[in-house]
Amino acid sequence: MSDDRHEFALGLPKAELHLHLEGTLEPELMFELAERNGVDLQYRTIEAARAAYDFSDLQSFLDLYYAGCAVLRTEQDFYDLTWAYITKAAQENIRHVEPFFDPQTHMNRGVLFGVVIAGILRALEDADEMFGVSFRLIMCFLRDLPVENAIHTMRTAHLYHSRITGVGLDSAEIGFPPALFEDVFRAAGDQHYRRVAHAGEEGPPSYITDSLDILHVERIDHGVRCLEDPALVERLARERIPLTVCPLSNIRLRVVDTAADHPLRRLMDAGLLVTVNSDDPAYFGGYLTDNYVAMAEALDLDDADLVRLAKASFEASFLPEDRKAELVSEVDAYAEAHTRS
């Protein structure tokens, strides 16, 4: 991959729609927060922590992910976590983000919901003011915890209802079908939350269908296994249901063996509304531009393909239609300027 292609992807205006804030915790910040809060880590050095970022499957990743979250205790911790990500996003010309946060992970450790969201929102608001990076915040429920816990979390969030755009469903997929959360998502719809869900990563295509028909989600996070069901692919294309695909995550978690095996090109060729995202970049070895470049290299995507993905990221967002159009125009202007140069 030429340096020119990397520079093109780096400067391309784009949105990120599948990003877990807790998954942006780099080992350096983990150690800094552990020292600040008096938390003993199982790793003695930053290098040892990085060496541990080698997963066999989703569950082995989640075990490390939740261990890392133990260092997050105060509002300032959540501010620093979010700020570290959002400054990287601004450097990559990410114009809009719709990050996930997992309040149950922290509330189960005794950290108050208000502490978590106050730090996150303060950092996102500062980034909007300083860098012009807009945001919509999505609160995720952990599907491997009891449904009652999710209901309690949504009730706890009521004071921040106007600041949370949507709800999602994440964590271990196998054995936790969408139907378990029907009542939670119905209540979320009644409260006018936008709805998304992880489905079709490790779980079967039926989890995608059930997320659409039972949870009434507007966007599928991952969704790569839809290709196993041609009727589902046809439906996703017809209804313009966005997929927030995370290539480097899929490789690290063994959803696919190599970058060359990734189905992104096949999803695009099927006419699906596909976006590229980084998921948990601190753990998966790459932020958003890294994912664009990795796919361009492995699948021979050209500049026009990357422009299509960037435009899709804005179309699939929860921004108002007029703002989507403005940002798509930014992509066109950038591509035209690049062509002239």
N, C-alpha and C positions, 0 to 999 in steps of 0.2 A: 504494500500500500504506500503510495507516494505521500510525501509531506503535504503536497497540495490537497490531496483528498482529506487528510486529517484536519487541515486548516479550514477546509470548506465545511466539514461536519461541525467543527468547533464553533464557527461563527454563525452557523445556520440558526435562525430564530426557531425555538421549539418549546414545547411544554412537556412536563413530566407528570404522569398521571398514576404511576404505580411505584411508590416510594415509601418505605417504612422508616420513619424518623429514627426509631430505635436501631434500625439496621444501618445507620450511617455512623455508628459509634466506632471510630478508628481506635486502634490499640493505644496510641499516644494519649488521646483524650480519656480513654478508659483508665489509664494509669494516673492521669492528673486528677480525675474525679475520685478515684479510689483513695488517693493520698489526702485529698481535701476532706473526704467524709469518713476516713478511718476504716475503709473496707479492705479486708484481706482478700487478695486475688489468688487463684490457684496457680497463676503463672508468676515466675520470679522476674522475668524480663519482658520487654516489648517484643523482642524477637521470638521468645517462647510462645507468646500469645498469637503472633502471626502464624507460627508454625502449626498451631492448633486449628487454623482455619482450613481444614481439609476434611470434607464431609463425605459420607457414603450415601446419605439420603436426606430427605427433608427433616426427619426427626432428629438425626444427629446434629444437623445445623441448629435446630430450634433449642436443643439442650445448651449449646454454647451461647446462643443469642440471649436466652433468658438469664444465663449466668452473668453475661455482660451488663444486663439491665440493672443488676444489683447496685451498681455504682451511682445510679440516678436517684437522688434523694430530694433535692431542693429545687425551688423555682429557677434559681440561677443555673443549676445543672441542665435543666431542660432548655433554658435559653441558650446555653453554650452549645449543647448538642445540635439544636436547630440552626443556630447561627453558623456553625461550622459547615453544615450542609448548604445553607442558602448562599453563603459567599462563594462556594464552589459552583453552585448553579448559576450565579450571576456571571462568573468568569467563563462559563460555557454558553453564554447567551440564551439561557433558559428564561423565557419571558413570563412563564406562568407555571405554578406547581399546585398539585392537589395531593398533598402528603397524607399518609395514614399515621394515626397514633393508636396505641393499644393501652387504654386506661386500666383495664383489668390486670395487666401485668404488674402495674405499679400499686394499684389499690390493694391487691392481694398481699403486698409487702408493707402495707400501712401508710403508703404515700397518698395524700388526699388528691382527689380529682382536680380540685381547684389549683393545687400546686403544679400539677402536670401541665394543664392547659394554659395557665397564666404564663409560664415560661415560654411555651411553644408560640403562643399568640404574640407575645411581645417581640420575639425574634422575627416572626413573619411580618409583623407590622413595620418593624424597623427596616426590613429588607425591601418592602414595598415602597417605603418613603425614600430610602437611600439609593436603591438600584432599579426601582420600577418593576420588580418581580411580583406579580399579583399572585393571589393564592385562594384556594378553597380547601378547608380542612375537613378530613373524613375520619370519623371515629370507628374503629374496627372492633368487632366482637371476636373473642377467641373461641373457635368452634369446638375445641377439646375441653372446654369448661362447661359446667351445667348451664342450661338455658336460663334458669332462674338468675344466674349471675349476670347474664347479658341484660335481662330485664331490669335488674337492680341498677346496672351501670347506666342504662338509658334514662332511668328516673333521676339518677344522680346528676346527669348532664343537663337537666332542664334549665338551670340558671344560665347556661351558655348556649341555649338553643339557637339564638340568633347568630352565633359565631361558628357554629358547626354546620357545614353544608350537607353532609351525607353520612351514612353509615355503611360499613362493609363487614365482610366475614373473612377471617384469615386463620392462620395456624394450621395444624395437621389436618389434612383433607381426608385421608383414608379412614373409613369407619364413622365419619361424621357428615352424613348427607345433608343437603340444604333443607330438606323437609323438617328437620329438627328445629329450625329457627323460623318456621312459618309465622308463629304468633309475634315474635320479636319484630320481624320485618313488616308485618301488617301494622303493628303499632307505630313503627317508624314512618310508614307511609301516611298514616293518619296524622302524624305530626309534621308532615311535609318535608321530611328528609329525603334527599336523593339516595338511591340504593345501588350498591355494587356488591360483588362477591367474588372471591377466589373460587375458581372451578375449572376442572379439566386440565390441571397441572399434573398431579399424580392420580387424581380421581378420574373416573370414566366420563365419556361424553354426556351420559345421562345426568351428571351433576350440573352440567351447563344448562341442559334443558330444564331441569328442576329449578335452578336458580332463576331462570326466566319466567317459568310458569307458576311456581309456588312462592318465590320470594319477590317476584316482579322487579327484578333489578334492571337497570338501564345500561349497565356496562359489565363485561366479564373480565375479571383480572386473571391473566394467563390465557386459558382457553385453548392451548395448543392441541389438545387431544380431540378437538372438534373434527379434525380431518378424518377421524375414524368413522364418522357418521355423515355421509353425503347429504342426507336430508337436513341435518342440522346446519351444515355449511351453507346450503342453499337458503335456509331461513335467516341465518346471521347476515348473509349478503343482502337479502331482500329487505330486511328490517333495519339494516345499517346499525347493528349492535356492535359497539366497539369492543375490541380485544386489547387489553394492555399487556403486551408480550414483553418478557424480560429475558433476552437471549443468554447473557452471561450467567444469570441465575440458573437457567435451564441446564446449562452445561455443567456448572459446579454441583448441582443437585442430581445429576445423572438422569435428568428427564430425556436428554439426548446425549450421545456419546461425544460428539465433536461439534465445532461450529459449522462445519460443512454439512452436518446432518440436520441442522436446525430447520424447522418448517416455515420460517418467516417468508421466504420467497413463494412457497406454495400457498400460504395464506393470502399473500398479496395477489398472486395470479388468480386465486378463486374469487377475487373482487371484494374481499372483506375489508372492513374499516379497521386496520391494524395500526397500533402505535408501538413504539419501542421505548423501554423504560429500564431502570437499573435495579429496582426491587430493594435489595439490601447491599448497597455497593461496597461498604466497608468489609463485608464478608465474602463478596463474590468477585472481587478483583477488578472492579471498574464502575465508573460513573456513567452518565448518560452518553456523552460523546464516545466513550470507550465502547459502548454497546453498538452505536451507529457504525463505528469504524470496524469493529470485529465482524459485523454482518456484511459490510461492504466488501471486506477482504475475502471472507469465506464464501459468500454467495454471489460475488461479482455484481454487486449493486452499483449503479452509476449515480451521478449527481441527481438525475431526474427521480430516481427511486428514493433517494434521501429526502429530496424536496417533498415528494408524495407523503413520506412518513411524517415529516414535520407538519405539513398541512393537516394530516389526519389527527395529530396530537391536539391541535386546536379545535378541530371539528368535534372530537370526542370529549372535550372538556365540558365543565358545567358553567362556563362563561356565558354571558348574554350573546345573542346572535350578532349584534353589531360589533362587539369587541372581538368575537371570533373572526369576523370579516376583516377587521383592521389588522389583526395579527397574521392572517393568511396573506394579506397584501404585503406585509413586511417580508414574508418568506419569498413572494414573487419578486419583490424589489431586490432582495439580497441575491437571488439566483440570477436575475437579469444583470446586475452589476458584476457578478462573478463571470458571467458569459462574456461581457464586454471587455473585461480585463484579461 
